[in-house]
């Protein structure tokens, strides 16, 4: 039996707490160290975890021989703890997205990982959520044909930049933006779902009217080398019932995916992939339903009629895969895959077969490159091209 991974967590905010809850009971992990600049927060965890606590990261790295470090600090505070862990010789790192909030920091981390041969994962949590897996499957299996257009909207309630981090909200929101905090999720999903396609050109705009210490929103148009066009938008100034709204649609030459991931007012959580009659049959969709079900993704095959301009022409059946209602999504679903990756020494561990490779520093760098292009384009007011 392999020894447990001696693990330390840096940052015990909202996500750091979730890592404690996820890793503490995991059979392959021994949570031995916790680091946060707030002694009172460390005190909350000392008795319940049995882990040593530190307010100084360097002291933690000197005092512990760690197999894994989790970095869950705010967006703009990723570089220092990641670099410290790499330089201390920690072999495995799990970092919350994004890799960094500047291209310089992202490249510095990337180069250090390459030089030291550190295994670094980025927790792009959406990749492991069931209906995002269903979207990946439909696109990669070419069930909707060649993707030609997509749009994705990820918005936050205005309480997020104003109150999410308590008295530190202005500082943390000001150190990030909807580009880093929200579009990092969206961009990674796009790069993963449409791989191997890459973004070549970006045109974006932003607005700074409401908050004053961070942009209110970013709205961008991405062109991929496959010819795919995508619009992505994120704001955090909405006065809405929910904390988050998340909607995505993808149009291919032979079908469309519609995904109400975190629905807004009056909308049900739902996912549907519609296919043209020439590309799908009841039998083939049943096979895809079973294939997804065998991987833990529950959808159903269905058929219905299009709404048509000729109300008397009902001859064309519309085939679909769909899911209505809640699923079991959560932000830590990728972590067991990463732990299996460490144990099996592969980016395609046994519990991640068929979903591409797990996200690493390379994925992190590519996501930061696109997000920085969005920011740069908005600042310049003109398109920006990426070198791929």
Protein Blocks (a to p, Z undefined) as FASTA:
>chain_A
ZZddddddehjafklmmmmmmmmmpmkbccfbdcdfblklmmmmmmmnopacdfbfklmm
mmpccfbdcdfbdfklmmmmmmmmmmnopabdcddddfblcfklmmmmmmmmmmnopacd
dddfklmpmklmmmmmmmmnomnopafbdcddddddfklmmmmnommlmmmmmmmcfklm
mmmmmmmmmmmmmocbdcfbdcdddddfknopacfbdcdddddfkopacddddddfbccf
bfbdcddddddfkbccdddfbacehiacdddddddfklpcfklmmmmmmmmmmnopacdd
dddddddfblmlckbccdddddedjdfbdfklmmmmmmmmmmnopabdfklghiapaddf
klmmmmmmmmmmmmmmmmnopacdddZZ
